[in-house]
């Protein structure tokens, strides 16, 4: 299967590994995973009403928004 994959990224295995892969593939380096969190938070804020509908209500929207907060590592 790996013969058909163009780019394999092996990142540190932790709760943020998916975000590390995205940051790495964007050329930011895997340690910039918190920037991906921040950009997602900005996106959620800019299109709040759309995401509330998409997620099925304000409670789920707020839950997902809180899950993206990074304690003291980086800020918007």
PQR file of N, CA, C, O and H, with PARSE charges and radii, in Angstrom:
ATOM      1  N   UNK A   1       0.812  -1.191   0.000 -0.4000 1.5000
ATOM      2  CA  UNK A   1       0.000   0.000   0.000 -0.0000 2.0000
ATOM      3  C   UNK A   1       0.861   1.263   0.000  0.5500 1.7000
ATOM      4  O   UNK A   1       0.507   2.248  -0.649 -0.5500 1.4000
ATOM      5  N   UNK A   2       1.989   1.249   0.720 -0.4000 1.5000
ATOM      6  CA  UNK A   2       2.822   2.435   0.819 -0.0000 2.0000
ATOM      7  C   UNK A   2       3.388   2.874  -0.521  0.5500 1.7000
ATOM      8  O   UNK A   2       3.750   4.040  -0.681 -0.5500 1.4000
ATOM      9  H   UNK A   2       2.277   0.449   1.247  0.4000 1.0000
ATOM     10  N   UNK A   3       3.472   1.967  -1.488 -0.4000 1.5000
ATOM     11  CA  UNK A   3       3.965   2.345  -2.816 -0.0000 2.0000
ATOM     12  C   UNK A   3       3.058   3.372  -3.484  0.5500 1.7000
ATOM     13  O   UNK A   3       3.513   4.117  -4.353 -0.5500 1.4000
ATOM     14  H   UNK A   3       3.178   1.020  -1.358  0.4000 1.0000
ATOM     15  N   UNK A   4       1.795   3.427  -3.099 -0.4000 1.5000
ATOM     16  CA  UNK A   4       0.841   4.323  -3.721 -0.0000 2.0000
ATOM     17  C   UNK A   4       0.654   5.626  -2.942  0.5500 1.7000
ATOM     18  O   UNK A   4      -0.055   6.523  -3.396 -0.5500 1.4000
ATOM     19  H   UNK A   4       1.426   2.822  -2.393  0.4000 1.0000
ATOM     20  N   UNK A   5       1.275   5.730  -1.794 -0.4000 1.5000
ATOM     21  CA  UNK A   5       1.174   6.928  -0.965 -0.0000 2.0000
ATOM     22  C   UNK A   5       2.356   7.830  -1.276  0.5500 1.7000
ATOM     23  O   UNK A   5       3.508   7.396  -1.235 -0.5500 1.4000
ATOM     24  H   UNK A   5       1.851   5.001  -1.425  0.4000 1.0000
ATOM     25  N   UNK A   6       2.068   9.080  -1.585 -0.4000 1.5000
ATOM     26  CA  UNK A   6       3.119  10.005  -2.001 -0.0000 2.0000
ATOM     27  C   UNK A   6       3.973  10.502  -0.850  0.5500 1.7000
ATOM     28  O   UNK A   6       5.180  10.683  -1.008 -0.5500 1.4000
ATOM     29  H   UNK A   6       1.133   9.432  -1.618  0.4000 1.0000
ATOM     30  N   UNK A   7       3.374  10.722   0.288 -0.4000 1.5000
ATOM     31  CA  UNK A   7       4.131  11.315   1.393 -0.0000 2.0000
ATOM     32  C   UNK A   7       3.691  10.672   2.706  0.5500 1.7000
ATOM     33  O   UNK A   7       2.528  10.777   3.095 -0.5500 1.4000
ATOM     34  H   UNK A   7       2.394  10.576   0.417  0.4000 1.0000
ATOM     35  N   UNK A   8       4.614  10.012   3.379 -0.4000 1.5000
ATOM     36  CA  UNK A   8       4.340   9.393   4.670 -0.0000 2.0000
ATOM     37  C   UNK A   8       5.019  10.243   5.738  0.5500 1.7000
ATOM     38  O   UNK A   8       6.212  10.532   5.653 -0.5500 1.4000
ATOM     39  H   UNK A   8       5.559   9.926   3.063  0.4000 1.0000
ATOM     40  N   UNK A   9       4.245  10.636   6.740 -0.4000 1.5000
ATOM     41  CA  UNK A   9       4.777  11.456   7.815 -0.0000 2.0000
ATOM     42  C   UNK A   9       4.675  10.663   9.109  0.5500 1.7000
ATOM     43  O   UNK A   9       3.583  10.272   9.520 -0.5500 1.4000
ATOM     44  H   UNK A   9       3.275  10.400   6.809  0.4000 1.0000
ATOM     45  N   UNK A  10       5.805  10.429   9.744 -0.4000 1.5000
ATOM     46  CA  UNK A  10       5.836   9.732  11.024 -0.0000 2.0000
ATOM     47  C   UNK A  10       6.068  10.776  12.103  0.5500 1.7000
ATOM     48  O   UNK A  10       7.157  11.336  12.220 -0.5500 1.4000
ATOM     49  H   UNK A  10       6.692  10.747   9.411  0.4000 1.0000
ATOM     50  N   UNK A  11       5.032  11.029  12.887 -0.4000 1.5000
ATOM     51  CA  UNK A  11       5.110  12.072  13.915 -0.0000 2.0000
ATOM     52  C   UNK A  11       5.033  11.443  15.291  0.5500 1.7000
ATOM     53  O   UNK A  11       4.725  10.261  15.443 -0.5500 1.4000
ATOM     54  H   UNK A  11       4.147  10.574  12.792  0.4000 1.0000
ATOM     55  N   UNK A  12       5.320  12.263  16.288 -0.4000 1.5000
ATOM     56  CA  UNK A  12       5.227  11.836  17.681 -0.0000 2.0000
ATOM     57  C   UNK A  12       3.801  11.359  17.983  0.5500 1.7000
ATOM     58  O   UNK A  12       2.827  12.048  17.680 -0.5500 1.4000
ATOM     59  H   UNK A  12       5.570  13.223  16.165  0.4000 1.0000
ATOM     60  N   UNK A  13       3.700  10.188  18.574 -0.4000 1.5000
ATOM     61  CA  UNK A  13       2.386   9.626  18.900 -0.0000 2.0000
ATOM     62  C   UNK A  13       1.889  10.202  20.221  0.5500 1.7000
ATOM     63  O   UNK A  13       2.396   9.860  21.290 -0.5500 1.4000
ATOM     64  H   UNK A  13       4.491   9.628  18.819  0.4000 1.0000
ATOM     65  N   UNK A  14       0.899  11.072  20.137 -0.4000 1.5000
ATOM     66  CA  UNK A  14       0.256  11.635  21.318 -0.0000 2.0000
ATOM     67  C   UNK A  14      -1.161  12.037  20.942  0.5500 1.7000
ATOM     68  O   UNK A  14      -1.625  11.711  19.850 -0.5500 1.4000
ATOM     69  H   UNK A  14       0.487  11.350  19.270  0.4000 1.0000
ATOM     70  N   UNK A  15      -1.838  12.725  21.813 -0.4000 1.5000
ATOM     71  CA  UNK A  15      -3.221  13.128  21.534 -0.0000 2.0000
ATOM     72  C   UNK A  15      -3.332  14.130  20.382  0.5500 1.7000
ATOM     73  O   UNK A  15      -4.428  14.377  19.880 -0.5500 1.4000
ATOM     74  H   UNK A  15      -1.461  12.989  22.700  0.4000 1.0000
ATOM     75  N   UNK A  16      -2.222  14.696  19.970 -0.4000 1.5000
ATOM     76  CA  UNK A  16      -2.228  15.707  18.915 -0.0000 2.0000
ATOM     77  C   UNK A  16      -1.606  15.210  17.613  0.5500 1.7000
ATOM     78  O   UNK A  16      -1.273  16.019  16.747 -0.5500 1.4000
ATOM     79  H   UNK A  16      -1.332  14.495  20.378  0.4000 1.0000
ATOM     80  N   UNK A  17      -1.444  13.906  17.461 -0.4000 1.5000
ATOM     81  CA  UNK A  17      -0.719  13.388  16.304 -0.0000 2.0000
ATOM     82  C   UNK A  17      -1.391  13.751  14.977  0.5500 1.7000
ATOM     83  O   UNK A  17      -0.697  14.012  13.994 -0.5500 1.4000
ATOM     84  H   UNK A  17      -1.715  13.249  18.165  0.4000 1.0000
ATOM     85  N   UNK A  18      -2.710  13.772  14.929 -0.4000 1.5000
ATOM     86  CA  UNK A  18      -3.392  14.176  13.698 -0.0000 2.0000
ATOM     87  C   UNK A  18      -3.089  15.614  13.330  0.5500 1.7000
ATOM     88  O   UNK A  18      -2.883  15.941  12.161 -0.5500 1.4000
ATOM     89  H   UNK A  18      -3.274  13.560  15.727  0.4000 1.0000
ATOM     90  N   UNK A  19      -3.065  16.469  14.340 -0.4000 1.5000
ATOM     91  CA  UNK A  19      -2.738  17.877  14.115 -0.0000 2.0000
ATOM     92  C   UNK A  19      -1.264  18.034  13.748  0.5500 1.7000
ATOM     93  O   UNK A  19      -0.913  18.912  12.959 -0.5500 1.4000
ATOM     94  H   UNK A  19      -3.233  16.204  15.289  0.4000 1.0000
ATOM     95  N   UNK A  20      -0.403  17.194  14.311 -0.4000 1.5000
ATOM     96  CA  UNK A  20       1.021  17.210  13.975 -0.0000 2.0000
ATOM     97  C   UNK A  20       1.236  16.861  12.502  0.5500 1.7000
ATOM     98  O   UNK A  20       2.058  17.478  11.824 -0.5500 1.4000
ATOM     99  H   UNK A  20      -0.688  16.481  14.952  0.4000 1.0000
ATOM    100  N   UNK A  21       0.486  15.863  12.011 -0.4000 1.5000
ATOM    101  CA  UNK A  21       0.604  15.466  10.605 -0.0000 2.0000
ATOM    102  C   UNK A  21       0.191  16.612   9.698  0.5500 1.7000
ATOM    103  O   UNK A  21       0.883  16.917   8.727 -0.5500 1.4000
ATOM    104  H   UNK A  21      -0.181  15.362  12.562  0.4000 1.0000
ATOM    105  N   UNK A  22      -0.928  17.249  10.007 -0.4000 1.5000
ATOM    106  CA  UNK A  22      -1.406  18.367   9.187 -0.0000 2.0000
ATOM    107  C   UNK A  22      -0.372  19.492   9.176  0.5500 1.7000
ATOM    108  O   UNK A  22      -0.042  20.023   8.116 -0.5500 1.4000
ATOM    109  H   UNK A  22      -1.490  17.001  10.796  0.4000 1.0000
ATOM    110  N   UNK A  23       0.135  19.855  10.347 -0.4000 1.5000
ATOM    111  CA  UNK A  23       1.139  20.923  10.433 -0.0000 2.0000
ATOM    112  C   UNK A  23       2.380  20.559   9.629  0.5500 1.7000
ATOM    113  O   UNK A  23       2.932  21.397   8.915 -0.5500 1.4000
ATOM    114  H   UNK A  23      -0.133  19.424  11.209  0.4000 1.0000
ATOM    115  N   UNK A  24       2.811  19.320   9.745 -0.4000 1.5000
ATOM    116  CA  UNK A  24       4.002  18.876   9.026 -0.0000 2.0000
ATOM    117  C   UNK A  24       3.791  18.929   7.514  0.5500 1.7000
ATOM    118  O   UNK A  24       4.657  19.408   6.781 -0.5500 1.4000
ATOM    119  H   UNK A  24       2.362  18.639  10.325  0.4000 1.0000
ATOM    120  N   UNK A  25       2.646  18.440   7.051 -0.4000 1.5000
ATOM    121  CA  UNK A  25       2.363  18.445   5.613 -0.0000 2.0000
ATOM    122  C   UNK A  25       2.169  19.855   5.056  0.5500 1.7000
ATOM    123  O   UNK A  25       2.356  20.085   3.862 -0.5500 1.4000
ATOM    124  H   UNK A  25       1.943  18.052   7.647  0.4000 1.0000
ATOM    125  N   UNK A  26       1.797  20.790   5.919 -0.4000 1.5000
ATOM    126  CA  UNK A  26       1.692  22.193   5.494 -0.0000 2.0000
ATOM    127  C   UNK A  26       3.044  22.895   5.503  0.5500 1.7000
ATOM    128  O   UNK A  26       3.147  24.064   5.132 -0.5500 1.4000
ATOM    129  H   UNK A  26       1.645  20.603   6.889  0.4000 1.0000
ATOM    130  N   UNK A  27       4.082  22.175   5.929 -0.4000 1.5000
ATOM    131  CA  UNK A  27       5.421  22.746   5.946 -0.0000 2.0000
ATOM    132  C   UNK A  27       5.736  23.545   7.193  0.5500 1.7000
ATOM    133  O   UNK A  27       6.736  24.263   7.232 -0.5500 1.4000
ATOM    134  H   UNK A  27       3.999  21.225   6.230  0.4000 1.0000
ATOM    135  N   UNK A  28       4.900  23.433   8.215 -0.4000 1.5000
ATOM    136  CA  UNK A  28       5.100  24.204   9.442 -0.0000 2.0000
ATOM    137  C   UNK A  28       5.965  23.478  10.465  0.5500 1.7000
ATOM    138  O   UNK A  28       6.460  24.088  11.412 -0.5500 1.4000
ATOM    139  H   UNK A  28       4.088  22.849   8.184  0.4000 1.0000
ATOM    140  N   UNK A  29       6.143  22.180  10.273 -0.4000 1.5000
ATOM    141  CA  UNK A  29       6.848  21.363  11.251 -0.0000 2.0000
ATOM    142  C   UNK A  29       5.856  20.812  12.248  0.5500 1.7000
ATOM    143  O   UNK A  29       4.904  21.497  12.624 -0.5500 1.4000
ATOM    144  H   UNK A  29       5.741  21.684   9.503  0.4000 1.0000
ATOM    145  N   UNK A  30       6.067  19.576  12.683 -0.4000 1.5000
ATOM    146  CA  UNK A  30       5.077  18.928  13.534 -0.0000 2.0000
ATOM    147  C   UNK A  30       4.895  19.602  14.889  0.5500 1.7000
ATOM    148  O   UNK A  30       3.852  19.432  15.519 -0.5500 1.4000
ATOM    149  H   UNK A  30       6.840  19.020  12.378  0.4000 1.0000
ATOM    150  N   UNK A  31       5.875  20.357  15.346 -0.4000 1.5000
ATOM    151  CA  UNK A  31       5.740  21.043  16.628 -0.0000 2.0000
ATOM    152  C   UNK A  31       4.836  22.271  16.545  0.5500 1.7000
ATOM    153  O   UNK A  31       4.565  22.914  17.559 -0.5500 1.4000
ATOM    154  H   UNK A  31       6.722  20.496  14.833  0.4000 1.0000
ATOM    155  N   UNK A  32       4.375  22.593  15.350 -0.4000 1.5000
ATOM    156  CA  UNK A  32       3.453  23.716  15.164 -0.0000 2.0000
ATOM    157  C   UNK A  32       2.002  23.260  15.155  0.5500 1.7000
ATOM    158  O   UNK A  32       1.139  23.952  14.615 -0.5500 1.4000
ATOM    159  H   UNK A  32       4.595  22.070  14.526  0.4000 1.0000
ATOM    160  N   UNK A  33       1.726  22.104  15.747 -0.4000 1.5000
ATOM    161  CA  UNK A  33       0.373  21.552  15.762 -0.0000 2.0000
ATOM    162  C   UNK A  33      -0.633  22.502  16.411  0.5500 1.7000
ATOM    163  O   UNK A  33      -1.806  22.508  16.037 -0.5500 1.4000
ATOM    164  H   UNK A  33       2.427  21.542  16.186  0.4000 1.0000
ATOM    165  N   UNK A  34      -0.186  23.306  17.381 -0.4000 1.5000
ATOM    166  CA  UNK A  34      -1.126  24.215  18.045 -0.0000 2.0000
ATOM    167  C   UNK A  34      -1.609  25.312  17.092  0.5500 1.7000
ATOM    168  O   UNK A  34      -2.682  25.878  17.303 -0.5500 1.4000
ATOM    169  H   UNK A  34       0.767  23.301  17.685  0.4000 1.0000
ATOM    170  N   UNK A  35      -0.843  25.615  16.060 -0.4000 1.5000
ATOM    171  CA  UNK A  35      -1.303  26.583  15.059 -0.0000 2.0000
ATOM    172  C   UNK A  35      -2.504  26.042  14.299  0.5500 1.7000
ATOM    173  O   UNK A  35      -3.412  26.795  13.946 -0.5500 1.4000
ATOM    174  H   UNK A  35       0.028  25.155  15.888  0.4000 1.0000
ATOM    175  N   UNK A  36      -2.511  24.735  14.049 -0.4000 1.5000
ATOM    176  CA  UNK A  36      -3.653  24.104  13.390 -0.0000 2.0000
ATOM    177  C   UNK A  36      -4.884  24.247  14.291  0.5500 1.7000
ATOM    178  O   UNK A  36      -5.971  24.565  13.810 -0.5500 1.4000
ATOM    179  H   UNK A  36      -1.774  24.124  14.336  0.4000 1.0000
ATOM    180  N   UNK A  37      -4.717  24.014  15.588 -0.4000 1.5000
ATOM    181  CA  UNK A  37      -5.809  24.224  16.546 -0.0000 2.0000
ATOM    182  C   UNK A  37      -6.323  25.655  16.448  0.5500 1.7000
ATOM    183  O   UNK A  37      -7.529  25.883  16.364 -0.5500 1.4000
ATOM    184  H   UNK A  37      -3.834  23.756  15.979  0.4000 1.0000
ATOM    185  N   UNK A  38      -5.412  26.608  16.460 -0.4000 1.5000
ATOM    186  CA  UNK A  38      -5.805  28.021  16.430 -0.0000 2.0000
ATOM    187  C   UNK A  38      -6.552  28.383  15.160  0.5500 1.7000
ATOM    188  O   UNK A  38      -7.544  29.110  15.209 -0.5500 1.4000
ATOM    189  H   UNK A  38      -4.432  26.422  16.528  0.4000 1.0000
ATOM    190  N   UNK A  39      -6.087  27.883  14.025 -0.4000 1.5000
ATOM    191  CA  UNK A  39      -6.767  28.178  12.757 -0.0000 2.0000
ATOM    192  C   UNK A  39      -8.161  27.552  12.726  0.5500 1.7000
ATOM    193  O   UNK A  39      -9.093  28.138  12.176 -0.5500 1.4000
ATOM    194  H   UNK A  39      -5.281  27.292  13.985  0.4000 1.0000
ATOM    195  N   UNK A  40      -8.303  26.372  13.312 -0.4000 1.5000
ATOM    196  CA  UNK A  40      -9.628  25.764  13.399 -0.0000 2.0000
ATOM    197  C   UNK A  40     -10.545  26.571  14.317  0.5500 1.7000
ATOM    198  O   UNK A  40     -11.731  26.722  14.025 -0.5500 1.4000
ATOM    199  H   UNK A  40      -7.546  25.896  13.759  0.4000 1.0000
ATOM    200  N   UNK A  41     -10.009  27.087  15.415 -0.4000 1.5000
ATOM    201  CA  UNK A  41     -10.804  27.942  16.308 -0.0000 2.0000
ATOM    202  C   UNK A  41     -11.259  29.214  15.599  0.5500 1.7000
ATOM    203  O   UNK A  41     -12.400  29.646  15.761 -0.5500 1.4000
ATOM    204  H   UNK A  41      -9.045  26.964  15.652  0.4000 1.0000
ATOM    205  N   UNK A  42     -10.379  29.802  14.827 -0.4000 1.5000
ATOM    206  CA  UNK A  42     -10.735  31.001  14.059 -0.0000 2.0000
ATOM    207  C   UNK A  42     -11.839  30.671  13.066  0.5500 1.7000
ATOM    208  O   UNK A  42     -12.813  31.413  12.945 -0.5500 1.4000
ATOM    209  H   UNK A  42      -9.452  29.451  14.696  0.4000 1.0000
ATOM    210  N   UNK A  43     -11.687  29.563  12.360 -0.4000 1.5000
ATOM    211  CA  UNK A  43     -12.704  29.120  11.403 -0.0000 2.0000
ATOM    212  C   UNK A  43     -14.056  28.924  12.092  0.5500 1.7000
ATOM    213  O   UNK A  43     -15.083  29.375  11.585 -0.5500 1.4000
ATOM    214  H   UNK A  43     -10.896  28.960  12.459  0.4000 1.0000
ATOM    215  N   UNK A  44     -14.058  28.254  13.245 -0.4000 1.5000
ATOM    216  CA  UNK A  44     -15.310  28.046  13.984 -0.0000 2.0000
ATOM    217  C   UNK A  44     -15.956  29.375  14.370  0.5500 1.7000
ATOM    218  O   UNK A  44     -17.175  29.527  14.295 -0.5500 1.4000
ATOM    219  H   UNK A  44     -13.224  27.887  13.658  0.4000 1.0000
ATOM    220  N   UNK A  45     -15.129  30.329  14.783 -0.4000 1.5000
ATOM    221  CA  UNK A  45     -15.655  31.630  15.187 -0.0000 2.0000
ATOM    222  C   UNK A  45     -16.208  32.433  14.024  0.5500 1.7000
ATOM    223  O   UNK A  45     -17.225  33.112  14.167 -0.5500 1.4000
ATOM    224  H   UNK A  45     -14.138  30.205  14.845  0.4000 1.0000
ATOM    225  N   UNK A  46     -15.557  32.365  12.885 -0.4000 1.5000
ATOM    226  CA  UNK A  46     -15.981  33.143  11.725 -0.0000 2.0000
ATOM    227  C   UNK A  46     -17.281  32.617  11.107  0.5500 1.7000
ATOM    228  O   UNK A  46     -18.044  33.379  10.514 -0.5500 1.4000
ATOM    229  H   UNK A  46     -14.731  31.814  12.769  0.4000 1.0000
ATOM    230  N   UNK A  47     -17.519  31.344  11.245 -0.4000 1.5000
ATOM    231  CA  UNK A  47     -18.711  30.729  10.647 -0.0000 2.0000
ATOM    232  C   UNK A  47     -19.554  30.023  11.710  0.5500 1.7000
ATOM    233  O   UNK A  47     -20.087  28.935  11.492 -0.5500 1.4000
ATOM    234  H   UNK A  47     -16.899  30.725  11.727  0.4000 1.0000
ATOM    235  N   UNK A  48     -19.652  30.670  12.845 -0.4000 1.5000
ATOM    236  CA  UNK A  48     -20.302  30.108  14.031 -0.0000 2.0000
ATOM    237  C   UNK A  48     -21.691  29.559  13.738  0.5500 1.7000
ATOM    238  O   UNK A  48     -21.976  28.405  14.056 -0.5500 1.4000
ATOM    239  H   UNK A  48     -19.219  31.553  13.022  0.4000 1.0000
ATOM    240  N   UNK A  49     -22.548  30.359  13.144 -0.4000 1.5000
ATOM    241  CA  UNK A  49     -23.931  29.950  12.903 -0.0000 2.0000
ATOM    242  C   UNK A  49     -24.010  28.720  12.002  0.5500 1.7000
ATOM    243  O   UNK A  49     -24.834  27.834  12.228 -0.5500 1.4000
ATOM    244  H   UNK A  49     -22.316  31.297  12.886  0.4000 1.0000
ATOM    245  N   UNK A  50     -23.160  28.665  10.987 -0.4000 1.5000
ATOM    246  CA  UNK A  50     -23.143  27.511  10.091 -0.0000 2.0000
ATOM    247  C   UNK A  50     -22.734  26.240  10.834  0.5500 1.7000
ATOM    248  O   UNK A  50     -23.320  25.177  10.630 -0.5500 1.4000
ATOM    249  H   UNK A  50     -22.491  29.385  10.802  0.4000 1.0000
ATOM    250  N   UNK A  51     -21.719  26.360  11.698 -0.4000 1.5000
ATOM    251  CA  UNK A  51     -21.246  25.191  12.429 -0.0000 2.0000
ATOM    252  C   UNK A  51     -22.236  24.742  13.504  0.5500 1.7000
ATOM    253  O   UNK A  51     -22.332  23.548  13.789 -0.5500 1.4000
ATOM    254  H   UNK A  51     -21.243  27.224  11.863  0.4000 1.0000
ATOM    255  N   UNK A  52     -22.961  25.664  14.094 -0.4000 1.5000
ATOM    256  CA  UNK A  52     -23.979  25.279  15.067 -0.0000 2.0000
ATOM    257  C   UNK A  52     -25.040  24.412  14.392  0.5500 1.7000
ATOM    258  O   UNK A  52     -25.488  23.413  14.954 -0.5500 1.4000
ATOM    259  H   UNK A  52     -22.883  26.634  13.862  0.4000 1.0000
ATOM    260  N   UNK A  53     -25.428  24.799  13.204 -0.4000 1.5000
ATOM    261  CA  UNK A  53     -26.385  24.001  12.439 -0.0000 2.0000
ATOM    262  C   UNK A  53     -25.766  22.659  12.053  0.5500 1.7000
ATOM    263  O   UNK A  53     -26.388  21.610  12.219 -0.5500 1.4000
ATOM    264  H   UNK A  53     -25.065  25.611  12.748  0.4000 1.0000
ATOM    265  N   UNK A  54     -24.547  22.699  11.541 -0.4000 1.5000
ATOM    266  CA  UNK A  54     -23.865  21.484  11.101 -0.0000 2.0000
ATOM    267  C   UNK A  54     -23.681  20.481  12.236  0.5500 1.7000
ATOM    268  O   UNK A  54     -23.874  19.280  12.041 -0.5500 1.4000
ATOM    269  H   UNK A  54     -24.041  23.552  11.407  0.4000 1.0000
ATOM    270  N   UNK A  55     -23.307  20.970  13.428 -0.4000 1.5000
ATOM    271  CA  UNK A  55     -23.040  20.098  14.570 -0.0000 2.0000
ATOM    272  C   UNK A  55     -24.304  19.738  15.343  0.5500 1.7000
ATOM    273  O   UNK A  55     -24.253  18.917  16.259 -0.5500 1.4000
ATOM    274  H   UNK A  55     -23.151  21.945  13.587  0.4000 1.0000
ATOM    275  N   UNK A  56     -25.426  20.333  14.991 -0.4000 1.5000
ATOM    276  CA  UNK A  56     -26.682  19.962  15.634 -0.0000 2.0000
ATOM    277  C   UNK A  56     -27.007  20.711  16.904  0.5500 1.7000
ATOM    278  O   UNK A  56     -27.792  20.233  17.722 -0.5500 1.4000
ATOM    279  H   UNK A  56     -25.468  21.000  14.248  0.4000 1.0000
ATOM    280  N   UNK A  57     -26.415  21.879  17.083 -0.4000 1.5000
ATOM    281  CA  UNK A  57     -26.776  22.703  18.239 -0.0000 2.0000
ATOM    282  C   UNK A  57     -25.577  23.362  18.893  0.5500 1.7000
ATOM    283  O   UNK A  57     -24.425  23.012  18.638 -0.5500 1.4000
ATOM    284  H   UNK A  57     -25.777  22.268  16.419  0.4000 1.0000
ATOM    285  N   UNK A  58     -25.887  24.324  19.742 -0.4000 1.5000
ATOM    286  CA  UNK A  58     -24.863  25.127  20.408 -0.0000 2.0000
ATOM    287  C   UNK A  58     -24.027  24.299  21.371  0.5500 1.7000
ATOM    288  O   UNK A  58     -22.830  24.546  21.512 -0.5500 1.4000
ATOM    289  H   UNK A  58     -26.823  24.608  19.949  0.4000 1.0000
ATOM    290  N   UNK A  59     -24.634  23.317  22.039 -0.4000 1.5000
ATOM    291  CA  UNK A  59     -23.885  22.518  23.014 -0.0000 2.0000
ATOM    292  C   UNK A  59     -22.753  21.751  22.346  0.5500 1.7000
ATOM    293  O   UNK A  59     -21.627  21.742  22.842 -0.5500 1.4000
ATOM    294  H   UNK A  59     -25.607  23.116  21.924  0.4000 1.0000
ATOM    295  N   UNK A  60     -23.046  21.117  21.238 -0.4000 1.5000
ATOM    296  CA  UNK A  60     -22.012  20.357  20.519 -0.0000 2.0000
ATOM    297  C   UNK A  60     -20.957  21.303  19.941  0.5500 1.7000
ATOM    298  O   UNK A  60     -19.765  20.996  19.975 -0.5500 1.4000
ATOM    299  H   UNK A  60     -23.961  21.124  20.835  0.4000 1.0000
ATOM    300  N   UNK A  61     -21.380  22.431  19.421 -0.4000 1.5000
ATOM    301  CA  UNK A  61     -20.449  23.439  18.906 -0.0000 2.0000
ATOM    302  C   UNK A  61     -19.481  23.878  20.000  0.5500 1.7000
ATOM    303  O   UNK A  61     -18.269  23.907  19.781 -0.5500 1.4000
ATOM    304  H   UNK A  61     -22.348  22.681  19.394  0.4000 1.0000
ATOM    305  N   UNK A  62     -20.009  24.218  21.177 -0.4000 1.5000
ATOM    306  CA  UNK A  62     -19.168  24.668  22.291 -0.0000 2.0000
ATOM    307  C   UNK A  62     -18.234  23.552  22.769  0.5500 1.7000
ATOM    308  O   UNK A  62     -17.083  23.813  23.118 -0.5500 1.4000
ATOM    309  H   UNK A  62     -20.993  24.194  21.355  0.4000 1.0000
ATOM    310  N   UNK A  63     -18.720  22.329  22.785 -0.4000 1.5000
ATOM    311  CA  UNK A  63     -17.893  21.182  23.177 -0.0000 2.0000
ATOM    312  C   UNK A  63     -16.697  21.042  22.232  0.5500 1.7000
ATOM    313  O   UNK A  63     -15.563  20.883  22.684 -0.5500 1.4000
ATOM    314  H   UNK A  63     -19.655  22.117  22.502  0.4000 1.0000
ATOM    315  N   UNK A  64     -16.947  21.102  20.935 -0.4000 1.5000
ATOM    316  CA  UNK A  64     -15.863  20.976  19.954 -0.0000 2.0000
ATOM    317  C   UNK A  64     -14.917  22.169  20.015  0.5500 1.7000
ATOM    318  O   UNK A  64     -13.705  22.017  19.861 -0.5500 1.4000
ATOM    319  H   UNK A  64     -17.868  21.232  20.568  0.4000 1.0000
ATOM    320  N   UNK A  65     -15.464  23.335  20.235 -0.4000 1.5000
ATOM    321  CA  UNK A  65     -14.628  24.532  20.361 -0.0000 2.0000
ATOM    322  C   UNK A  65     -13.689  24.412  21.566  0.5500 1.7000
ATOM    323  O   UNK A  65     -12.500  24.716  21.463 -0.5500 1.4000
ATOM    324  H   UNK A  65     -16.449  23.459  20.360  0.4000 1.0000
ATOM    325  N   UNK A  66     -14.226  23.970  22.705 -0.4000 1.5000
ATOM    326  CA  UNK A  66     -13.392  23.794  23.907 -0.0000 2.0000
ATOM    327  C   UNK A  66     -12.324  22.721  23.698  0.5500 1.7000
ATOM    328  O   UNK A  66     -11.228  22.817  24.250 -0.5500 1.4000
ATOM    329  H   UNK A  66     -15.191  23.724  22.789  0.4000 1.0000
ATOM    330  N   UNK A  67     -12.642  21.703  22.903 -0.4000 1.5000
ATOM    331  CA  UNK A  67     -11.670  20.631  22.673 -0.0000 2.0000
ATOM    332  C   UNK A  67     -10.446  21.117  21.903  0.5500 1.7000
ATOM    333  O   UNK A  67      -9.404  20.462  21.921 -0.5500 1.4000
ATOM    334  H   UNK A  67     -13.533  21.626  22.454  0.4000 1.0000
ATOM    335  N   UNK A  68     -10.562  22.251  21.233 -0.4000 1.5000
ATOM    336  CA  UNK A  68      -9.453  22.804  20.457 -0.0000 2.0000
ATOM    337  C   UNK A  68      -8.594  23.776  21.261  0.5500 1.7000
ATOM    338  O   UNK A  68      -7.528  24.180  20.795 -0.5500 1.4000
ATOM    339  H   UNK A  68     -11.409  22.783  21.218  0.4000 1.0000
ATOM    340  N   UNK A  69      -9.031  24.155  22.443 -0.4000 1.5000
ATOM    341  CA  UNK A  69      -8.244  25.081  23.257 -0.0000 2.0000
ATOM    342  C   UNK A  69      -6.972  24.400  23.738  0.5500 1.7000
ATOM    343  O   UNK A  69      -6.993  23.256  24.190 -0.5500 1.4000
ATOM    344  H   UNK A  69      -9.896  23.827  22.822  0.4000 1.0000
ATOM    345  N   UNK A  70      -5.875  25.122  23.632 -0.4000 1.5000
ATOM    346  CA  UNK A  70      -4.568  24.601  24.033 -0.0000 2.0000
ATOM    347  C   UNK A  70      -4.136  25.359  25.277  0.5500 1.7000
ATOM    348  O   UNK A  70      -3.889  26.563  25.223 -0.5500 1.4000
ATOM    349  H   UNK A  70      -5.859  26.052  23.265  0.4000 1.0000
ATOM    350  N   UNK A  71      -4.045  24.661  26.386 -0.4000 1.5000
ATOM    351  CA  UNK A  71      -3.717  25.289  27.669 -0.0000 2.0000
ATOM    352  C   UNK A  71      -2.332  25.924  27.677  0.5500 1.7000
ATOM    353  O   UNK A  71      -1.326  25.234  27.842 -0.5500 1.4000
ATOM    354  H   UNK A  71      -4.245  23.682  26.430  0.4000 1.0000
ATOM    355  N   UNK A  72      -2.285  27.238  27.500 -0.4000 1.5000
ATOM    356  CA  UNK A  72      -1.070  27.986  27.682 -0.0000 2.0000
ATOM    357  C   UNK A  72       0.033  27.768  26.653  0.5500 1.7000
ATOM    358  O   UNK A  72       1.088  28.391  26.763 -0.5500 1.4000
ATOM    359  H   UNK A  72      -3.102  27.799  27.366  0.4000 1.0000
ATOM    360  N   UNK A  73      -0.168  26.919  25.670 -0.4000 1.5000
ATOM    361  CA  UNK A  73       0.905  26.663  24.704 -0.0000 2.0000
ATOM    362  C   UNK A  73       0.933  27.680  23.588  0.5500 1.7000
ATOM    363  O   UNK A  73       2.006  28.099  23.154 -0.5500 1.4000
ATOM    364  H   UNK A  73      -1.025  26.413  25.581  0.4000 1.0000
ATOM    365  N   UNK A  74      -0.217  28.074  23.126 -0.4000 1.5000
ATOM    366  CA  UNK A  74      -0.269  29.094  22.090 -0.0000 2.0000
ATOM    367  C   UNK A  74      -1.637  29.743  22.139  0.5500 1.7000
ATOM    368  O   UNK A  74      -2.611  29.115  22.554 -0.5500 1.4000
ATOM    369  H   UNK A  74      -1.088  27.733  23.479  0.4000 1.0000
ATOM    370  N   UNK A  75      -1.714  30.958  21.731 -0.4000 1.5000
ATOM    371  CA  UNK A  75      -2.950  31.719  21.800 -0.0000 2.0000
ATOM    372  C   UNK A  75      -3.312  32.221  20.414  0.5500 1.7000
ATOM    373  O   UNK A  75      -2.458  32.319  19.533 -0.5500 1.4000
ATOM    374  H   UNK A  75      -0.922  31.469  21.395  0.4000 1.0000
ATOM    375  N   UNK A  76      -4.580  32.535  20.228 -0.4000 1.5000
ATOM    376  CA  UNK A  76      -5.045  33.110  18.954 -0.0000 2.0000
ATOM    377  C   UNK A  76      -4.567  34.547  18.864  0.5500 1.7000
ATOM    378  O   UNK A  76      -4.841  35.229  17.876 -0.5500 1.4000
ATOM    379  H   UNK A  76      -5.275  32.455  20.943  0.4000 1.0000
TER
END
